[in-house]
């Protein structure tokens, strides 16, 4: 492994660690911040933070020449923003009513949503290995989504998280159409526009801004967990390629589970442990699929 590849590997794992902070810390903040407002502040923090990063890179001459977005990408850009308004709102609603560990693990359902949408809408081919991975992740998600196996009662919190993953699945496919364009510009547009959209919705439904301290913490978390995480992921991907980077980044939900269990002193149930083991196998198969 070359020095550049080692650096890229570190960036991919570091990106995963940063994103893993999202669920447990957001769960804590939701005690004081309403869900829709929280979603808006997270994305706004990512957008503002990455805009500042772009200004610094431009001032220091480290900004690479990238292709800007054009009018032809406008439909995909609008879809990306709308979906990025809906997804974090669903995620925050899920966090309010279910455990942070559950939410972290269910985030892997995004693999299923992204793959199936790519198959149905964009006619991409799915290998037998990926189909098996999709089946395992789906089974694990179903286990996590049931509160009581005996009466088969669904957890509404888990359903909201799955809805968030479906939105991000569509968003991933939209963003893929913008992959040749300036990634920093995409993150800034995604963050600021989606963040403002969510905050407007929050005001419409009667939510209010929290205290300045919680606003700053939420903005910082968004910058770290969404902005910097995506930024480092993109840089790692350019050196390692999509498959290897996604394999390293796939550890993020499991880091989130570990942090959640430690932070909230949650004792995992037997069904959670079973779902975790199935999810590990499914995620490994999906993230190492090179077809």
HUGI-V943024 format. One record per pair of residues at least 12 apart in sequence whose ideal C-beta (glycine too) atoms are under 8 Angstrom apart, sorted by the first residue. I is the first residue (numbers start at 0). J is the second residue. D is the distance in whole Angstrom. If there is no record, write none. Layout:
BEGIN
I,J,D ; I,J,D
END
This chain:
BEGIN
3,238,5 ; 4,238,6 ; 4,239,7 ; 6,238,8 ; 7,234,7 ; 7,235,4 ; 7,237,8 ; 7,238,4 ; 7,239,5 ; 7,244,8 ; 8,235,7 ; 8,239,7 ; 8,247,6 ; 10,231,5 ; 10,232,8 ; 10,234,6 ; 10,235,4 ; 11,231,7 ; 11,232,7 ; 11,235,4 ; 11,236,8 ; 11,239,6 ; 11,243,8 ; 11,244,5 ; 11,247,4 ; 11,248,6 ; 12,247,5 ; 12,250,7 ; 13,231,6 ; 14,227,8 ; 14,228,5 ; 14,229,7 ; 14,230,8 ; 14,231,4 ; 14,232,4 ; 14,235,7 ; 14,248,6 ; 14,251,8 ; 15,228,8 ; 15,247,6 ; 15,248,5 ; 15,249,8 ; 15,250,5 ; 15,251,4 ; 15,254,6 ; 16,251,7 ; 16,254,6 ; 17,223,5 ; 17,224,6 ; 17,227,6 ; 17,228,4 ; 17,231,7 ; 18,224,5 ; 18,225,8 ; 18,228,4 ; 18,248,8 ; 18,251,5 ; 18,255,8 ; 19,103,7 ; 19,251,5 ; 19,252,7 ; 19,254,4 ; 19,255,4 ; 19,258,6 ; 20,220,7 ; 20,223,6 ; 20,224,5 ; 20,255,8 ; 20,258,7 ; 21,41,8 ; 21,220,7 ; 21,224,4 ; 21,225,7 ; 21,255,7 ; 22,94,7 ; 22,99,5 ; 22,102,5 ; 22,103,5 ; 22,106,7 ; 22,255,5 ; 22,258,8 ; 22,259,6 ; 23,99,5 ; 23,103,7 ; 23,255,7 ; 23,258,5 ; 23,259,5 ; 23,262,5 ; 23,263,7 ; 24,220,5 ; 24,224,8 ; 25,37,6 ; 25,41,7 ; 25,90,8 ; 25,91,7 ; 25,94,6 ; 25,99,8 ; 25,220,7 ; 26,94,5 ; 26,99,4 ; 26,102,8 ; 26,259,7 ; 26,263,7 ; 27,262,8 ; 28,213,6 ; 28,216,6 ; 28,217,6 ; 28,220,7 ; 29,91,6 ; 29,94,6 ; 29,95,6 ; 31,209,5 ; 31,210,7 ; 31,213,5 ; 32,209,5 ; 32,213,5 ; 32,217,6 ; 33,201,7 ; 33,206,4 ; 33,207,8 ; 33,209,8 ; 34,88,7 ; 34,91,4 ; 34,92,5 ; 34,94,8 ; 34,95,6 ; 35,88,5 ; 35,91,7 ; 35,197,6 ; 35,200,6 ; 35,201,4 ; 35,204,7 ; 35,206,6 ; 36,197,8 ; 36,198,6 ; 36,201,4 ; 36,206,5 ; 36,207,7 ; 36,208,7 ; 36,209,7 ; 37,87,8 ; 37,91,5 ; 37,217,6 ; 38,84,8 ; 38,87,4 ; 38,88,5 ; 38,90,7 ; 38,91,5 ; 38,197,5 ; 39,87,8 ; 39,193,8 ; 39,194,5 ; 39,195,7 ; 39,196,7 ; 39,197,3 ; 39,198,4 ; 39,199,8 ; 39,200,8 ; 39,201,6 ; 40,194,7 ; 40,198,7 ; 40,214,6 ; 40,217,4 ; 40,218,6 ; 40,221,6 ; 41,87,6 ; 41,194,7 ; 41,217,6 ; 41,218,8 ; 41,220,6 ; 41,221,4 ; 41,224,7 ; 41,225,6 ; 42,83,6 ; 42,84,8 ; 42,87,6 ; 42,189,7 ; 42,190,5 ; 42,191,8 ; 42,193,4 ; 42,194,4 ; 42,197,6 ; 42,221,6 ; 42,225,7 ; 43,190,6 ; 43,191,6 ; 43,194,3 ; 43,195,7 ; 43,198,7 ; 43,218,6 ; 43,221,7 ; 44,190,7 ; 44,194,7 ; 44,217,6 ; 44,218,3 ; 44,219,6 ; 44,220,7 ; 44,221,3 ; 44,222,4 ; 44,225,7 ; 44,226,7 ; 45,186,7 ; 45,189,8 ; 45,190,4 ; 45,194,7 ; 45,221,5 ; 45,222,6 ; 45,224,8 ; 45,225,4 ; 45,226,4 ; 45,229,8 ; 46,186,7 ; 46,187,5 ; 46,188,7 ; 46,189,7 ; 46,190,2 ; 46,191,3 ; 46,192,7 ; 46,193,8 ; 46,194,6 ; 46,226,7 ; 47,190,7 ; 47,191,7 ; 47,218,7 ; 47,222,7 ; 48,190,8 ; 48,218,8 ; 48,221,7 ; 48,222,3 ; 48,223,8 ; 48,226,5 ; 48,227,7 ; 49,183,6 ; 49,186,5 ; 49,187,5 ; 49,190,6 ; 49,222,7 ; 49,226,4 ; 49,227,8 ; 49,230,6 ; 50,187,5 ; 50,191,7 ; 52,183,7 ; 52,226,8 ; 52,230,7 ; 53,183,5 ; 53,184,8 ; 53,187,7 ; 56,183,8 ; 65,180,7 ; 65,181,3 ; 65,182,7 ; 65,183,7 ; 65,184,7 ; 66,179,6 ; 66,180,5 ; 66,181,6 ; 67,180,7 ; 67,181,6 ; 67,184,6 ; 68,177,7 ; 68,180,5 ; 68,181,7 ; 68,184,6 ; 68,185,7 ; 68,188,7 ; 72,176,7 ; 72,177,6 ; 72,180,7 ; 75,173,5 ; 75,174,8 ; 75,176,5 ; 75,177,6 ; 76,173,8 ; 76,177,7 ; 76,188,7 ; 78,169,7 ; 78,170,8 ; 78,173,5 ; 79,170,6 ; 79,173,5 ; 79,174,6 ; 79,177,7 ; 79,185,8 ; 79,188,8 ; 79,189,6 ; 80,188,7 ; 80,189,7 ; 80,192,4 ; 80,193,5 ; 80,196,7 ; 81,196,8 ; 82,166,5 ; 82,167,7 ; 82,169,5 ; 82,170,4 ; 82,173,7 ; 83,166,8 ; 83,170,6 ; 83,189,5 ; 83,193,4 ; 84,193,5 ; 84,196,4 ; 84,197,5 ; 84,200,7 ; 85,163,8 ; 85,166,5 ; 86,163,5 ; 86,164,8 ; 86,166,4 ; 86,167,5 ; 86,170,7 ; 87,163,7 ; 87,193,8 ; 87,197,7 ; 88,163,8 ; 88,197,6 ; 88,200,7 ; 89,159,5 ; 89,160,7 ; 89,162,4 ; 89,163,4 ; 89,166,7 ; 90,102,7 ; 90,159,7 ; 90,160,6 ; 90,163,4 ; 92,156,8 ; 92,159,4 ; 93,105,8 ; 93,156,5 ; 93,157,7 ; 93,158,8 ; 93,159,4 ; 93,160,4 ; 93,163,7 ; 94,156,7 ; 94,160,8 ; 95,156,7 ; 96,154,8 ; 96,155,6 ; 96,156,4 ; 96,159,7 ; 97,154,6 ; 97,156,3 ; 97,157,6 ; 97,160,7 ; 98,259,7 ; 98,263,7 ; 98,265,6 ; 99,255,7 ; 99,258,8 ; 99,259,4 ; 99,262,7 ; 99,263,6 ; 99,265,8 ; 100,255,8 ; 100,256,5 ; 100,259,4 ; 100,260,5 ; 100,263,8 ; 100,265,6 ; 100,267,7 ; 100,271,7 ; 101,143,6 ; 101,154,8 ; 101,156,7 ; 101,157,6 ; 101,160,7 ; 101,271,7 ; 102,156,8 ; 102,160,5 ; 102,255,8 ; 102,259,8 ; 103,252,5 ; 103,253,8 ; 103,254,8 ; 103,255,3 ; 103,256,5 ; 103,258,8 ; 103,259,6 ; 104,139,7 ; 104,143,6 ; 104,252,6 ; 104,253,8 ; 104,255,8 ; 104,256,5 ; 104,271,8 ; 104,274,7 ; 104,275,6 ; 104,278,6 ; 105,140,6 ; 105,143,6 ; 105,144,8 ; 105,157,6 ; 105,160,4 ; 105,161,6 ; 105,164,7 ; 106,160,7 ; 106,164,7 ; 106,251,8 ; 106,252,5 ; 106,255,7 ; 107,136,6 ; 107,139,8 ; 107,140,8 ; 107,249,8 ; 107,252,5 ; 107,278,6 ; 107,281,7 ; 107,282,5 ; 108,136,6 ; 108,137,8 ; 108,140,5 ; 108,160,7 ; 108,161,5 ; 108,164,4 ; 108,165,8 ; 109,164,4 ; 109,167,5 ; 109,168,6 ; 109,171,7 ; 110,132,7 ; 110,133,7 ; 110,136,6 ; 110,281,8 ; 110,282,7 ; 110,285,5 ; 110,286,8 ; 111,133,5 ; 111,136,5 ; 111,137,6 ; 111,140,7 ; 111,164,8 ; 111,168,8 ; 112,164,5 ; 112,165,5 ; 112,167,7 ; 112,168,3 ; 112,169,7 ; 113,167,8 ; 113,168,4 ; 113,171,5 ; 113,172,7 ; 114,129,6 ; 114,133,6 ; 114,168,8 ; 114,285,8 ; 115,133,7 ; 115,168,7 ; 116,168,5 ; 116,169,6 ; 116,171,8 ; 116,172,5 ; 117,172,6 ; 117,175,8 ; 120,172,7 ; 121,172,6 ; 124,290,7 ; 125,290,8 ; 126,288,6 ; 126,290,4 ; 128,284,6 ; 128,288,5 ; 128,290,7 ; 129,284,7 ; 129,285,6 ; 129,288,5 ; 129,290,7 ; 131,281,8 ; 131,284,6 ; 132,281,5 ; 132,282,7 ; 132,283,8 ; 132,284,4 ; 132,285,4 ; 132,288,7 ; 133,281,8 ; 133,285,7 ; 134,281,8 ; 135,277,5 ; 135,278,7 ; 135,280,6 ; 135,281,3 ; 135,284,7 ; 136,277,8 ; 136,278,6 ; 136,281,4 ; 136,282,7 ; 136,285,7 ; 138,277,6 ; 138,281,8 ; 139,274,4 ; 139,275,8 ; 139,277,4 ; 139,278,4 ; 139,281,6 ; 140,157,8 ; 140,161,6 ; 140,274,8 ; 140,278,8 ; 142,270,5 ; 142,273,6 ; 142,274,4 ; 142,277,7 ; 143,157,6 ; 143,270,8 ; 143,271,7 ; 143,274,5 ; 144,157,4 ; 144,158,6 ; 144,161,7 ; 145,270,8 ; 148,270,7 ; 182,229,8 ; 182,230,8 ; 182,233,5 ; 183,230,7 ; 186,226,6 ; 186,229,5 ; 186,230,7 ; 190,221,7 ; 190,225,7 ; 190,226,6 ; 194,221,8 ; 232,244,7 ; 232,248,6 ; 235,247,7 ; 242,286,8 ; 242,287,7 ; 242,288,7 ; 242,289,5 ; 245,286,5 ; 246,286,4 ; 246,287,5 ; 248,286,8 ; 249,282,5 ; 249,283,7 ; 249,285,7 ; 249,286,4 ; 252,278,8 ; 252,282,7 ; 253,275,8 ; 253,279,7 ; 253,282,8 ; 256,275,7
END
